[in-house]
C-alpha cells in the first residue's frame, strides 16, 4: 500500500515519555494544547469551569469516524511548530489562526479514511504526543532534533511544495484580515502579524514567481495593518494630549499665571 505523507509522518514519531497531567487534564482525561493551558492559566472560578467544559466538548466532538476536535487542535499547534522548525526558524509560541486551523483540519479529515487503524490511533494520541514534545524539545540532543526534523521534512514534502506553502500562507493572510477587522486584542493582532511575517519569509525563500508575488502581497498587508495601527496610536496620543491640556471650567488659570509671573519677578529682584 502506498503510504501517504501523513502516514510517513506518524511512523516517524520519536518515543517520548507520557506528559504529567494537570488537575484539569486529569478531569478531562486528555492533555491540553498549549493555547488551552495558556487560556486556563488566566481564569478562576466559574469562567475556569466553563472553559474546561468547552474543552471537554472538543474532546468528544467527532469530525469523521473517531477523529475528534481535540486531536485536530493538538495536531494543528504541532504543525505550526514543525513547519517553523523545518524552515530553520525559531518556533514562536503562537496559537494557530482560525483559517490556518481550518486548512490543517481539512488535511486531516481528507486523510482519515486512508489511514490504517494503527495510524488513526496515533492521530487520536496526538494531544499526548504534542504535550510531551513541548516538554522534551528543549532537552533533546542535536542529533535527535535533526532526526525528527528530517522525518518531518520528508513527510511534509508533498504538502510543503510551493502549492502547499502558498495555501498555508493565504490562510495566515486570511487570519490577519479577520483579526484586524474584528474586535481583536493588541496581542491577538500582533500574533496574526507574526504568523504572516513567518509565511512571507517562507514565500520569499521559494524560487517560483507565484510564491515571490505572494510574499510581496503578505508584506504589503503587514505594512498596511501596521500603518493603520501607527495612525490609530497617533490619534489616541493626540486625543490624550488634548484632554490633558483642556481647561476645566472651574479653574482660574489667569490667577495661576499671575502667581507664576509674580514668582519669577521676585526671583529676578532677589538675584539682582
C-alpha atoms as one frame of an Amber mdcrd trajectory, in Angstrom:
protein
   0.000   0.000   0.000   1.286   3.440  -0.940   1.975   5.461   2.186   0.542
   8.962   2.351   2.730  11.823   3.683   0.679  11.759   6.866   1.364   8.032
   7.302   5.108   8.577   6.970   4.823  11.363   9.495   3.070   9.185  12.052
   5.598   6.404  11.603   8.404   8.877  12.352   7.301   9.630  15.917  10.102
   9.750  18.428   9.295   7.776  21.563   8.503  10.337  24.240   7.509   9.823
  27.846   3.899  10.497  28.720   3.319  14.066  29.948   2.400  14.767  33.558
  -1.234  15.832  33.682  -2.530  18.923  35.463  -5.636  18.728  37.650  -7.784
  19.961  34.756  -6.240  17.396  32.399  -6.883  14.617  34.893 -10.532  15.662
  34.950 -10.686  15.774  31.148  -8.615  12.588  30.775  -6.529  14.080  27.958
  -3.673  16.623  27.729  -4.416  20.228  26.868  -2.933  22.080  23.940  -0.568
  24.946  24.665  -3.263  27.520  23.831  -5.735  25.841  26.169  -3.234  25.802
  29.018  -2.495  29.482  28.490  -6.200  30.317  28.472  -6.938  28.353  31.639
  -3.958  29.875  33.458  -5.705  33.254  33.376  -9.083  32.024  34.621 -10.524
  31.205  38.007 -13.848  30.080  39.438 -16.850  29.892  37.121 -15.010  31.099
  33.976 -12.392  28.373  34.552 -15.071  25.683  34.916 -16.885  26.965  31.839
 -13.704  26.796  29.735 -12.948  23.265  30.972 -16.433  22.203  29.864 -15.852
  23.796  26.453 -12.566  21.912  26.046 -14.244  18.693  27.172 -16.797  19.092
  24.376 -13.948  19.431  21.859 -12.527  16.172  23.122 -15.816  14.435  22.328
 -16.734  16.234  19.093 -16.263  13.777  16.196 -15.330  15.199  12.790 -15.092
  11.985  10.788 -15.075   8.464  12.192 -13.401   8.601  15.595 -11.362  11.721
  14.758 -12.134  14.291  17.453 -11.587  18.029  17.570  -9.080  17.911  20.440
  -6.751  15.659  18.439  -7.017  18.050  15.487  -6.318  21.053  17.741  -3.146
  19.406  19.088  -2.034  18.345  15.607  -2.561  21.897  14.282  -0.478  23.508
  17.016   2.294  20.981  16.430   2.022  21.507  12.655   2.667  25.251  13.076
   5.662  24.430  15.283   7.029  21.795  12.887   6.754  23.983   9.777   8.743
  26.733  11.512  11.452  24.269  12.589  11.653  22.759   9.091  12.131  26.254
   7.662  15.007  26.882  10.059  13.074  29.406  12.113  12.816  29.622  15.868
   9.236  28.490  16.516   7.261  31.165  18.309   4.622  30.173  20.841   1.789
  31.415  18.661  -1.711  29.907  18.586  -2.890  28.912  15.107  -5.288  31.305
  13.428  -8.797  30.110  12.555  -8.162  29.906   8.784  -4.852  28.103   9.291
  -6.502  25.668  11.701  -9.371  25.053   9.279  -6.897  24.317   6.478  -4.975
  21.768   8.555  -8.243  20.231   9.756  -9.268  19.652   6.131  -5.966  17.849
   5.522  -6.617  15.508   8.458 -10.263  14.898   7.593  -9.390  14.028   3.982
  -6.560  11.730   5.083  -8.509   9.947   7.841 -10.253   7.242   5.743  -6.911
   6.297   4.129  -5.123   5.718   7.440  -4.721   2.295   8.977  -6.347   1.726
  12.393  -2.855   1.923  13.929  -2.168   5.336  12.438  -5.648   6.577  13.261
  -4.869   5.761  16.885  -1.638   7.773  16.614  -3.623  10.787  15.444  -6.019
  10.358  18.358  -2.992  10.215  20.694  -1.617  13.491  19.323  -2.616  15.581
  22.370  -0.227  13.451  24.486   2.478  13.460  21.790   2.366  17.249  21.399
   2.359  17.818  25.168   5.379  15.506  25.530   7.211  17.169  22.643   6.649
  20.657  24.106   8.115  19.456  27.386  11.027  17.449  25.945  12.058  19.508
  22.889  14.402  21.917  24.744  16.294  18.976  26.266  16.622  16.839  23.136
  20.107  16.388  21.726  21.060  17.914  18.379  21.091  14.510  16.689  17.597
  13.677  17.971  16.296  17.026  16.744  17.926  16.558  13.336  16.348  13.109
  13.027  12.920  14.431  13.901  13.179  17.413  11.569  14.451  15.198   8.747
  11.458  12.884   9.184   9.061  15.827   9.304  10.593  17.351   6.173  10.238
  14.067   4.281   6.655  13.674   5.484   5.720  17.223   4.583   7.453  17.114
   1.190   4.331  16.963  -1.000   2.367  19.308   1.239   5.140  21.873   1.616
   5.915  22.212  -2.049   5.121  25.645  -3.410   1.395  24.936  -3.777   1.019
  23.709  -0.202   3.092  26.550   1.187   1.003  29.065  -0.704  -2.244  27.631
   0.691  -0.883  27.893   4.230   0.371  31.433   3.588  -3.023  32.519   2.261
  -4.645  31.009   5.340  -2.340  33.130   7.533  -3.251  36.209   5.484  -6.967
  35.464   5.897  -6.424  35.197   9.666  -4.699  38.592   9.733  -7.559  40.205
   7.808 -10.179  38.626  10.067  -8.271  39.587  13.210  -7.796  43.177  12.071
 -11.453  43.650  11.122 -12.726  42.034  14.319 -12.561  43.163  17.931  -9.137
  41.603  18.490  -6.843  42.468  21.355  -3.463  44.063  20.540  -1.806  40.757
  21.470  -4.015  38.789  19.051  -3.268  41.247  16.260   0.458  41.036  16.966
   0.302  37.250  16.845  -1.515  37.368  13.493   1.159  39.737  12.161   3.915
  37.391  13.325   2.283  34.433  11.580   2.063  36.399   8.332   5.659  37.564
   8.709   6.814  33.932   9.007   4.733  32.950   5.979   6.164  35.870   3.982
   9.709  34.713   4.745   8.840  31.214   3.539   7.315  32.573   0.326  10.281
  34.862  -0.320  12.661  31.905   0.063  10.794  29.879  -2.589  12.084  30.085
  -6.104   8.889  30.261  -8.128   7.447  33.643  -9.204   3.994  32.983  -7.720
   5.459  32.466  -4.238   7.526  35.632  -4.505   4.463  37.577  -5.643   2.533
  36.182  -2.670   5.406  37.183  -0.366   5.058  40.773  -1.610   1.299  40.613
  -1.032   1.835  39.404   2.536   4.408  42.123   3.192   2.059  44.778   1.800
  -0.737  43.535   4.053   1.541  43.696   7.092   2.671  47.215   6.247  -0.923
  48.356   5.727  -2.051  46.979   9.089   0.998  48.397  10.864   0.422  51.795
   9.257  -3.201  51.774  10.391  -2.091  50.818  13.894   0.501  53.611  13.951
  -2.149  56.094  12.805  -4.573  54.857  15.452  -1.935  55.203  18.184  -1.048
  58.704  16.956  -4.703  59.781  17.075  -5.077  58.319  20.571  -1.989  60.235
  21.723  -3.306  63.478  20.239  -6.651  62.993  21.985  -4.879  62.227  25.250
  -2.821  65.412  24.959  -5.930  67.424  24.184  -7.563  66.019  27.292  -4.550
  66.941  29.409  -4.470  70.465  28.004  -8.210  71.056  28.187  -9.066  73.802
  30.678 -11.561  72.737  33.362 -14.369  75.288  33.709 -13.713  75.621  37.450
 -10.018  76.502  37.107  -8.869  80.121  37.052  -5.656  79.762  35.060  -5.245
  83.550  34.835  -4.687  83.583  38.565  -2.193  80.721  38.269  -0.253  82.533
  35.543  -0.190  85.733  37.671   1.287  83.769  40.570   3.934  82.237  38.303
   4.856  85.642  36.888   4.966  87.169  40.368   7.297  84.404  41.493   9.575
  84.974  38.514   9.707  88.721  39.163  10.543  88.147  42.843  13.359  85.755
  41.911  14.727  88.265  39.448  14.685  91.061  42.063  16.355  88.893  44.706
  19.020  87.815  42.293  19.885  91.387  41.499
